[in-house]
Amino acid sequence: MTVRLGEPFDLGRAVSDVEALLAAPVPGPGQTTVDRGDPVSGEWAGTDGDGFRIVPLWESADFTGLYDPEWNQAAAVAQEHLALLGHELDRRWGPHRTVGMRVAVLRRHRRGRPLPVLHQALTDRDLLGDLTVWDLAADRCLALSLGQSDGDAPMVLAAILSTRPVTEPPE
């Protein structure tokens, strides 16, 4: 669960949250990865680590009890939110690129190889969807991810800011 549970998707708020993320400081090299929780609810409010920050932008209701076609419809709504925000950010910063996550992460896992710290943080938060990435400057990459831990769990749309290029985890 995130601090965004129960909030309807609002494009203006999501863009504002992305802008706030871009204006915030990013932890420097060697920083230990730390999850931030809401002081009242304890729900996930973000993750900070070595050269990156991750923040939730939206969380769906859970999918418990949903089956085809309702499950597919709920998943399509989440994908629409990602596409709508991606379109707005494309308008601001130009076309994004897509970075695959799931296959590269699974390959490394099967081989017993550790993930780079950003990819590990995304995996720990079940943000394994492909990343929608904008290279904003030499030291600033912004990415969006839509993830779900299992078929009944809510979908989470998150923004990632990295001071390093965001790429697939190397083989």
N, CA, C and O of each residue as an XYZ file, in Angstrom:
684
protein
N       0.835     -1.179      0.000
C       0.000      0.000      0.000
C       0.886      1.250      0.000
O       1.991      1.267      0.541
N       0.348      2.286     -0.628
C       1.078      3.549     -0.692
C       0.232      4.655     -0.069
O      -0.936      4.455      0.264
N       0.845      5.816      0.079
C       0.118      6.980      0.581
C      -0.940      7.443     -0.406
O      -1.779      8.271     -0.053
N      -0.926      6.932     -1.632
C      -1.872      7.335     -2.674
C      -3.118      6.461     -2.729
O      -4.008      6.732     -3.535
N      -3.215      5.429     -1.907
C      -4.374      4.547     -1.923
C      -5.651      5.341     -1.686
O      -5.735      6.141     -0.753
N      -6.637      5.113     -2.534
C      -7.929      5.753     -2.375
C      -8.057      7.092     -3.071
O      -9.159      7.633     -3.161
N      -6.953      7.644     -3.567
C      -7.021      8.914     -4.287
C      -7.345      8.645     -5.752
O      -6.766      7.740     -6.354
N      -8.250      9.407     -6.327
C      -8.487      9.237     -7.761
C      -7.284      9.750     -8.543
O      -6.547     10.612     -8.064
N      -7.089      9.217     -9.748
C      -6.002      9.722    -10.580
C      -6.343     11.133    -11.020
O      -7.450     11.396    -11.488
N      -5.388     12.040    -10.868
C      -5.546     13.428    -11.289
C      -4.283     13.816    -12.041
O      -3.202     13.880    -11.456
N      -4.420     14.074    -13.335
C      -3.259     14.391    -14.168
C      -2.520     15.611    -13.645
O      -1.291     15.595    -13.575
N      -3.228     16.662    -13.277
C      -2.579     17.868    -12.770
C      -1.756     17.601    -11.522
O      -0.640     18.104    -11.390
N      -2.307     16.805    -10.596
C      -1.571     16.475     -9.374
C      -0.359     15.604     -9.698
O       0.711     15.787     -9.118
N      -0.523     14.662    -10.617
C       0.599     13.793    -10.986
C       1.732     14.615    -11.605
O       2.900     14.407    -11.278
N       1.393     15.539    -12.490
C       2.418     16.403    -13.091
C       3.082     17.247    -12.012
O       4.304     17.399    -12.015
N       2.305     17.793    -11.096
C       2.851     18.583     -9.990
C       3.792     17.741     -9.127
O       4.847     18.216     -8.706
N       3.409     16.495     -8.868
C       4.273     15.597     -8.084
C       5.581     15.312     -8.822
O       6.641     15.237     -8.201
N       5.509     15.153    -10.144
C       6.724     14.950    -10.939
C       7.609     16.193    -10.867
O       8.823     16.078    -10.701
N       7.016     17.372    -10.992
C       7.784     18.615    -10.912
C       8.445     18.764     -9.545
O       9.593     19.199     -9.455
N       7.723     18.403     -8.472
C       8.305     18.453     -7.127
C       9.470     17.471     -7.013
O      10.491     17.783     -6.400
N       9.317     16.297     -7.597
C      10.399     15.314     -7.588
C      11.632     15.866     -8.290
O      12.753     15.706     -7.807
N      11.423     16.514     -9.429
C      12.554     17.073    -10.186
C      13.263     18.186     -9.417
O      14.462     18.395     -9.602
N      12.540     18.900     -8.561
C      13.120     20.004     -7.799
C      13.789     19.548     -6.501
O      14.539     20.304     -5.885
N      13.518     18.321     -6.095
C      14.036     17.813     -4.818
C      15.480     17.334     -4.962
O      15.892     16.908     -6.041
N      16.237     17.403     -3.886
C      17.597     16.855     -3.942
C      17.568     15.339     -4.079
O      16.637     14.678     -3.619
N      18.594     14.802     -4.714
C      18.718     13.358     -4.899
C      19.889     12.883     -4.047
O      20.950     13.507     -4.060
N      19.715     11.788     -3.307
C      20.826     11.287     -2.490
C      22.071     11.028     -3.334
O      21.980     10.622     -4.492
N      23.221     11.267     -2.739
C      24.485     11.113     -3.439
C      24.974      9.682     -3.488
O      24.333      8.768     -2.969
N      26.122      9.503     -4.120
C      26.721      8.169     -4.249
C      26.935      7.515     -2.890
O      27.320      8.162     -1.916
N      26.674      6.217     -2.855
C      26.901      5.450     -1.641
C      25.769      5.497     -0.638
O      25.820      4.809      0.381
N      24.747      6.295     -0.904
C      23.613      6.396      0.014
C      22.891      5.052      0.092
O      22.575      4.451     -0.934
N      22.640      4.595      1.286
C      21.887      3.365      1.497
C      20.441      3.579      1.062
O      19.878      4.653      1.275
N      19.842      2.564      0.456
C      18.446      2.653      0.029
C      17.543      2.621      1.256
O      17.640      1.738      2.107
N      16.651      3.629      1.315
C      15.749      3.769      2.456
C      14.341      4.037      1.949
O      14.127      4.929      1.128
N      13.372      3.255      2.446
C      11.969      3.518      2.165
C      11.478      4.570      3.150
O      11.798      4.527      4.337
N      10.692      5.519      2.635
C      10.057      6.528      3.485
C       8.595      6.170      3.648
O       7.920      5.833      2.675
N       8.109      6.240      4.864
C       6.707      5.960      5.140
C       5.997      7.193      5.652
O       6.623      8.104      6.195
N       4.686      7.218      5.476
C       3.871      8.292      6.027
C       3.953      8.217      7.549
O       3.804      7.136      8.118
N       4.191      9.355      8.223
C       4.335      9.306      9.681
C       3.080      8.845     10.416
O       3.178      8.331     11.530
N       1.904      9.019      9.816
C       0.666      8.620     10.481
C       0.287      7.188     10.119
O       0.084      6.354     11.001
N       0.191      6.904      8.810
C      -0.304      5.589      8.370
C       0.806      4.550      8.228
O       0.549      3.349      8.307
N       2.038      5.014      8.019
C       3.140      4.095      7.772
C       3.210      3.596      6.344
O       4.130      2.858      5.991
N       2.246      3.989      5.512
C       2.224      3.542      4.117
C       3.405      4.121      3.348
O       3.932      5.178      3.693
N       3.816      3.397      2.286
C       4.976      3.784      1.502
C       4.765      5.146      0.849
O       3.772      5.370      0.156
N       5.722      6.061      1.083
C       5.670      7.416      0.525
C       6.819      7.677     -0.435
O       6.850      8.711     -1.103
N       7.761      6.748     -0.509
C       8.873      6.915     -1.432
C      10.076      6.102     -1.007
O      10.126      5.546      0.090
N      11.047      6.048     -1.909
C      12.306      5.357     -1.655
C      13.433      6.243     -2.158
O      13.377      6.766     -3.272
N      14.445      6.407     -1.337
C      15.630      7.179     -1.699
C      16.828      6.256     -1.654
O      16.923      5.392     -0.782
N      17.752      6.440     -2.603
C      18.951      5.605     -2.607
C      20.065      6.260     -3.385
O      20.006      7.446     -3.710
N      21.059      5.492     -3.674
C      22.288      5.922     -4.337
C      21.978      6.545     -5.705
O      21.921      5.847     -6.716
N      21.779      7.875     -5.719
C      21.549      8.589     -6.963
C      20.133      8.512     -7.510
O      19.925      8.772     -8.695
N      19.154      8.163     -6.683
C      17.776      8.081     -7.180
C      16.760      8.357     -6.093
O      17.047      8.267     -4.899
N      15.559      8.696     -6.547
C      14.369      8.818     -5.698
C      13.204      8.197     -6.461
O      13.099      8.351     -7.678
N      12.331      7.497     -5.744
C      11.126      6.900     -6.307
C       9.953      7.379     -5.458
O      10.006      7.329     -4.229
N       8.889      7.846     -6.123
C       7.698      8.275     -5.390
C       6.442      7.705     -6.049
O       6.356      7.641     -7.276
N       5.472      7.292     -5.234
C       4.201      6.832     -5.815
C       3.381      8.031     -6.270
O       3.315      9.049     -5.581
N       2.759      7.901     -7.434
C       1.894      8.952     -7.967
C       0.416      8.595     -7.863
O      -0.434      9.475     -7.730
N       0.116      7.302     -7.924
C      -1.270      6.833     -7.891
C      -1.274      5.354     -7.532
O      -0.344      4.620     -7.864
N      -2.328      4.929     -6.852
C      -2.525      3.510     -6.540
C      -3.985      3.158     -6.774
O      -4.888      3.840     -6.289
N      -4.204      2.089     -7.520
C      -5.570      1.635     -7.787
C      -6.147      0.957     -6.554
O      -5.449      0.724     -5.568
N      -7.416      0.651     -6.631
C      -8.017     -0.244     -5.644
C      -7.451     -1.638     -5.903
O      -6.925     -1.909     -6.982
N      -7.560     -2.518     -4.911
C      -7.039     -3.863     -5.161
C      -7.943     -4.593     -6.145
O      -9.078     -4.183     -6.390
N      -7.428     -5.664     -6.695
C      -8.124     -6.420     -7.737
C      -8.792     -7.675     -7.178
O      -9.243     -8.531     -7.940
N      -8.857     -7.787     -5.855
C      -9.456     -8.956     -5.232
C     -10.895     -9.131     -5.719
O     -11.700     -8.201     -5.665
N     -11.196    -10.317     -6.186
C     -12.531    -10.627     -6.652
C     -12.823    -10.203     -8.078
O     -13.930    -10.412     -8.574
N     -11.838     -9.607     -8.744
C     -12.041     -9.217    -10.142
C     -11.583    -10.344    -11.064
O     -10.506    -10.912    -10.881
N     -12.384    -10.646    -12.017
C     -12.059    -11.653    -13.016
C     -12.363    -11.056    -14.379
O     -12.987     -9.999    -14.470
N     -11.921    -11.731    -15.453
C     -12.226    -11.237    -16.797
C     -13.727    -11.010    -16.898
O     -14.481    -11.849    -16.406
N     -14.193     -9.961    -17.486
C     -13.488     -8.851    -18.113
C     -13.195     -7.693    -17.155
O     -12.508     -6.744    -17.533
N     -13.715     -7.760    -15.896
C     -13.512     -6.647    -14.966
C     -12.038     -6.426    -14.645
O     -11.591     -5.284    -14.541
N     -11.269     -7.525    -14.485
C      -9.839     -7.395    -14.205
C      -9.151     -6.674    -15.363
O      -8.368     -5.748    -15.150
N      -9.448     -7.103    -16.586
C      -8.837     -6.476    -17.761
C      -9.212     -5.004    -17.855
O      -8.379     -4.173    -18.219
N     -10.436     -4.682    -17.535
C     -10.879     -3.288    -17.587
C     -10.140     -2.444    -16.548
O      -9.714     -1.330    -16.852
N      -9.984     -2.961    -15.326
C      -9.268     -2.228    -14.281
C      -7.793     -2.040    -14.664
O      -7.221     -0.976    -14.430
N      -7.185     -3.067    -15.249
C      -5.791     -2.959    -15.696
C      -5.674     -1.945    -16.834
O      -4.701     -1.194    -16.898
N      -6.652     -1.919    -17.720
C      -6.635     -0.961    -18.831
C      -6.741      0.472    -18.319
O      -6.114      1.372    -18.879
N      -7.519      0.698    -17.273
C      -7.621      2.039    -16.688
C      -6.254      2.475    -16.151
O      -5.845      3.618    -16.356
N      -5.552      1.576    -15.471
C      -4.217      1.905    -14.957
C      -3.263      2.229    -16.113
O      -2.495      3.188    -16.035
N      -3.313      1.437    -17.171
C      -2.469      1.706    -18.348
C      -2.824      3.049    -18.979
O      -1.943      3.760    -19.464
N      -4.104      3.399    -18.974
C      -4.529      4.695    -19.508
C      -3.951      5.847    -18.694
O      -3.556      6.869    -19.257
N      -3.899      5.687    -17.363
C      -3.306      6.728    -16.520
C      -1.831      6.916    -16.869
O      -1.355      8.044    -16.992
N      -1.118      5.810    -17.026
C       0.301      5.869    -17.410
C       0.448      6.550    -18.766
O       1.312      7.411    -18.936
N      -0.382      6.176    -19.726
C      -0.296      6.753    -21.070
C      -0.627      8.242    -21.061
O       0.028      9.025    -21.750
N      -1.622      8.635    -20.298
C      -2.012     10.040    -20.222
C      -0.886     10.893    -19.635
O      -0.562     11.954    -20.168
N      -0.299     10.427    -18.542
C       0.819     11.155    -17.939
C       2.018     11.138    -18.875
O       2.688     12.158    -19.033
N       2.299     10.001    -19.498
C       3.406      9.919    -20.451
C       3.229     10.887    -21.600
O       4.190     11.530    -22.022
N       2.008     11.000    -22.117
C       1.725     11.935    -23.214
C       1.997     13.376    -22.781
O       2.592     14.150    -23.532
N       1.564     13.734    -21.581
C       1.800     15.094    -21.086
C       3.299     15.365    -20.921
O       3.771     16.454    -21.248
N       4.030     14.399    -20.425
C       5.473     14.599    -20.245
C       6.197     14.598    -21.592
O       7.186     15.311    -21.758
N       5.716     13.803    -22.559
C       6.253     13.864    -23.924
C       6.067     15.272    -24.495
O       6.959     15.803    -25.157
N       4.918     15.860    -24.237
C       4.638     17.206    -24.728
C       5.629     18.214    -24.157
O       6.012     19.165    -24.838
N       6.041     18.011    -22.919
C       6.964     18.930    -22.250
C       8.422     18.692    -22.638
O       9.174     19.643    -22.855
N       8.823     17.412    -22.726
C      10.246     17.093    -22.856
C      10.599     16.305    -24.110
O      11.749     15.899    -24.274
N       9.664     16.087    -24.968
C       9.931     15.310    -26.168
C       9.658     13.838    -25.931
O       9.319     13.420    -24.824
N       9.812     13.057    -27.001
C       9.475     11.635    -26.912
C      10.312     10.893    -25.863
O      11.502     11.150    -25.684
N       9.656      9.990    -25.200
C      10.326      9.132    -24.219
C      10.922      7.917    -24.929
O      10.666      7.670    -26.107
N      11.710      7.183    -24.184
C      12.173      5.873    -24.640
C      11.685      4.853    -23.622
O      11.386      5.195    -22.478
N      11.608      3.609    -24.045
C      11.123      2.549    -23.174
C      12.286      1.651    -22.778
O      13.109      1.264    -23.608
N      12.334      1.332    -21.499
C      13.377      0.453    -20.961
C      12.686     -0.761    -20.348
O      11.874     -0.626    -19.434
N      13.014     -1.945    -20.857
C      12.434     -3.181    -20.331
C      12.969     -3.500    -18.948
O      14.139     -3.256    -18.651
N      12.123     -4.034    -18.124
C      12.539     -4.414    -16.772
C      12.392     -5.909    -16.528
O      13.350     -6.567    -16.122
N      11.217     -6.444    -16.768
C      10.883     -7.789    -16.301
C      11.850     -8.869    -16.806
O      12.359     -9.655    -16.007
N      12.105     -8.917    -18.097
C      12.943     -9.982    -18.654
C      14.369     -9.882    -18.121
O      14.950    -10.883    -17.703
N      14.933     -8.674    -18.136
C      16.309     -8.502    -17.667
C      16.445     -8.845    -16.188
O      17.429     -9.460    -15.778
N      15.459     -8.450    -15.391
C      15.503     -8.748    -13.957
C      15.404    -10.258    -13.732
O      16.145    -10.815    -12.921
N      14.492    -10.918    -14.446
C      14.342    -12.370    -14.279
C      15.605    -13.122    -14.701
O      15.994    -14.089    -14.048
N      16.239    -12.690    -15.776
C      17.475    -13.342    -16.220
C      18.559    -13.234    -15.156
O      19.229    -14.217    -14.842
N      18.728    -12.043    -14.606
C      19.752    -11.871    -13.566
C      19.413    -12.705    -12.336
O      20.296    -13.313    -11.731
N      18.140    -12.734    -11.970
C      17.716    -13.500    -10.805
C      18.021    -14.986    -10.998
O      18.538    -15.642    -10.094
N      17.697    -15.511    -12.185
C      17.959    -16.929    -12.467
C      19.451    -17.253    -12.413
O      19.838    -18.361    -12.042
N      20.265    -16.305    -12.776
C      21.717    -16.512    -12.773
C      22.346    -16.197    -11.417
O      23.557    -16.336    -11.246
N      21.524    -15.774    -10.453
C      22.031    -15.481     -9.121
C      22.866    -14.215     -9.052
O      23.679    -14.049     -8.143
N      22.666    -13.326    -10.009
C      23.448    -12.091    -10.046
C      22.654    -10.971     -9.392
O      21.457    -10.835     -9.645
N      23.308    -10.158     -8.545
C      22.603     -9.043     -7.917
C      22.241     -7.981     -8.949
O      22.893     -7.845     -9.984
N      21.201     -7.247     -8.646
C      20.756     -6.158     -9.511
C      21.451     -4.856     -9.131
O      21.857     -4.684     -7.981
N      21.592     -3.939    -10.085
C      22.030     -2.593     -9.716
C      21.051     -2.016     -8.687
O      19.881     -2.399     -8.665
N      21.513     -1.121     -7.855
C      20.738     -0.644     -6.710
C      19.382     -0.048     -7.115
O      18.388     -0.318     -6.441
N      19.303      0.740     -8.176
C      18.011      1.294     -8.601
C      17.059      0.177     -9.015
O      15.894      0.181     -8.620
N      17.538     -0.766     -9.797
C      16.687     -1.877    -10.244
C      16.236     -2.740     -9.068
O      15.116     -3.251     -9.060
N      17.107     -2.898     -8.080
C      16.723     -3.654     -6.888
C      15.622     -2.926     -6.133
O      14.673     -3.555     -5.666
N      15.737     -1.609     -6.008
C      14.711     -0.830     -5.314
C      13.376     -0.926     -6.052
O      12.329     -1.060     -5.418
N      13.403     -0.858     -7.377
C      12.170     -1.002     -8.152
C      11.579     -2.395     -7.972
O      10.366     -2.538     -7.813
N      12.421     -3.415     -7.997
C      11.971     -4.792     -7.809
C      11.371     -4.973     -6.414
O      10.341     -5.630     -6.263
N      12.007     -4.397     -5.402
C      11.504     -4.506     -4.033
C      10.120     -3.896     -3.882
O       9.362     -4.299     -2.999
N       9.782     -2.946     -4.715
C       8.473     -2.284     -4.695
C       7.536     -2.853     -5.754
O       6.467     -2.296     -6.002
N       7.934     -3.963     -6.382
C       7.133     -4.625     -7.429
C       6.842     -3.701     -8.596
O       5.785     -3.796     -9.220
N       7.770     -2.812     -8.892
C       7.653     -1.915    -10.037
C       8.446     -2.518    -11.184
O       9.501     -2.013    -11.568
N       7.914     -3.612    -11.724
C       8.607     -4.373    -12.756
C       8.082     -4.103    -14.165
O       8.520     -4.740    -15.123
N       7.151     -3.166    -14.294
C       6.682     -2.809    -15.625
C       7.775     -2.089    -16.388
O       8.699     -1.533    -15.793
N       7.663     -2.100    -17.719
C       8.627     -1.360    -18.531
C       8.657      0.085    -18.067
O       7.639      0.639    -17.654
N       9.837      0.690    -18.140
C      10.009      2.077    -17.722
C       9.834      3.004    -18.914
O      10.343      2.740    -20.003
N       9.121      4.073    -18.698
C       8.956      5.145    -19.673
C       9.940      6.221    -19.243
O       9.789      6.802    -18.169
N      10.967      6.500    -20.082
C      12.123      7.292    -19.627
C      12.331      8.533    -20.480
O      12.223      8.494    -21.706
N      12.634      9.644    -19.799
C      13.055     10.887    -20.450
C      14.445     11.229    -19.937
O      14.669     11.281    -18.727
N      15.372     11.460    -20.846
C      16.717     11.905    -20.487
C      16.682     13.431    -20.487
O      16.754     14.057    -21.544
N      16.573     14.022    -19.311
C      16.357     15.464    -19.191
C      17.653     16.261    -19.244
O      17.670     17.377    -19.763
N      18.719     15.712    -18.724
C      20.026     16.368    -18.706
C      21.064     15.279    -18.499
O      20.727     14.114    -18.291
N      22.322     15.668    -18.557
C      23.395     14.674    -18.399
C      23.274     13.930    -17.071
O      23.655     12.763    -16.973
N      22.747     14.601    -16.056
C      22.664     13.977    -14.737
C      21.227     13.854    -14.222
O      21.011     13.759    -13.014
N      20.255     13.854    -15.120
C      18.857     13.736    -14.705
C      18.066     12.893    -15.691
O      17.895     13.274    -16.849
N      17.588     11.756    -15.232
C      16.660     10.915    -15.986
C      15.390     10.795    -15.164
O      15.435     10.572    -13.954
N      14.262     10.945    -15.834
C      12.969     10.755    -15.204
C      12.342      9.524    -15.829
O      12.423      9.330    -17.042
N      11.719      8.697    -15.012
C      11.051      7.502    -15.525
C       9.720      7.324    -14.811
O       9.533      7.774    -13.680
N       8.807      6.661    -15.493
C       7.539      6.244    -14.912
C       7.479      4.728    -14.948
O       7.998      4.095    -15.868
N       6.842      4.153    -13.938
C       6.664      2.708    -13.889
C       5.271      2.404    -13.377
O       4.758      3.099    -12.500
N       4.664      1.367    -13.921
C       3.385      0.871    -13.445
C       3.603     -0.575    -13.041
O       3.976     -1.404    -13.870
N       3.373     -0.881    -11.777
C       3.639     -2.225    -11.289
C       2.522     -2.774    -10.434
O       1.658     -2.045     -9.946
N       2.566     -4.085    -10.267
C       1.579     -4.803     -9.458
C       2.273     -6.031     -8.897
O       2.912     -6.778     -9.637
N       2.151     -6.247     -7.585
C       2.874     -7.359     -6.968
C       2.269     -8.715     -7.309
O       3.004     -9.693     -7.449
N       0.960     -8.798     -7.444
C       0.308    -10.027     -7.883
C      -1.064     -9.667     -8.439
O      -1.460     -8.502     -8.405
N      -1.774    -10.635     -8.940
C      -3.020    -10.393     -9.640
C      -4.128     -9.748     -8.827
O      -5.037     -9.144     -9.397
N      -4.069     -9.864     -7.501
C      -5.097     -9.255     -6.648
C      -4.673     -7.913     -6.075
O      -5.510     -7.159     -5.579
N      -3.385     -7.605     -6.137
C      -2.855     -6.385     -5.520
C      -3.198     -5.152     -6.358
O      -3.469     -5.261     -7.554
N      -3.183     -3.986     -5.722
C      -3.387     -2.753     -6.481
C      -2.246     -2.525     -7.470
O      -1.144     -3.043     -7.292
N      -2.522     -1.749     -8.506
C      -1.475     -1.294     -9.416
C      -0.963      0.036     -8.880
O      -1.735      0.858     -8.386
N       0.345      0.238     -8.982
C       0.982      1.459     -8.484
C       1.707      2.131     -9.638
O       2.521      1.511    -10.323
N       1.402      3.407     -9.843
C       2.104      4.245    -10.814
C       3.111      5.070    -10.023
O       2.745      5.769     -9.078
N       4.372      4.985    -10.409
C       5.427      5.680     -9.676
C       6.326      6.454    -10.630
O       6.450      6.124    -11.809
N       6.950      7.494    -10.083
C       7.942      8.278    -10.816
C       9.306      8.016    -10.200
O       9.444      7.869     -8.986
N      10.310      7.963    -11.067
C      11.688      7.704    -10.647
C      12.553      8.837    -11.176
O      12.464      9.191    -12.352
N      13.384      9.404    -10.322
C      14.375     10.390    -10.736
C      15.737      9.789    -10.448
O      15.998      9.332     -9.335
N      16.604      9.788    -11.451
C      17.933      9.210    -11.305
C      18.985     10.186    -11.808
O      18.773     10.894    -12.793
N      20.108     10.216    -11.129
C      21.233     11.043    -11.582
C      22.119     10.279    -12.559
O      23.113     10.809    -13.055
N      21.752      9.037    -12.828
C      22.484      8.213    -13.791
C      21.543      7.804    -14.911
O      20.326      7.850    -14.733
N      22.080      7.402    -16.070
C      21.205      6.929    -17.142
C      20.381      5.728    -16.658
O      20.882      4.859    -15.945
N      19.127      5.705    -17.058
C      18.243      4.596    -16.741
C      18.232      3.666    -17.926
O      17.769      4.029    -19.007
N      18.747      2.453    -17.724
C      18.870      1.445    -18.783
C      18.409      0.101    -18.237
O      18.154     -0.045    -17.042
N      18.308     -0.879    -19.132
C      18.034     -2.243    -18.664
C      19.201     -2.690    -17.816
O      20.342     -2.301    -18.070
N      18.924     -3.515    -16.796
C      20.043     -4.053    -16.029
C      20.939     -4.861    -16.953
O      20.438     -5.678    -17.726
N      22.235     -4.658    -16.897
C      23.127     -5.417    -17.783
C      23.048     -6.912    -17.496
O      22.796     -7.337    -16.368
N      23.271     -7.702    -18.558
C      23.256     -9.161    -18.414
C      24.406     -9.558    -17.520
O      24.598    -10.744    -17.251
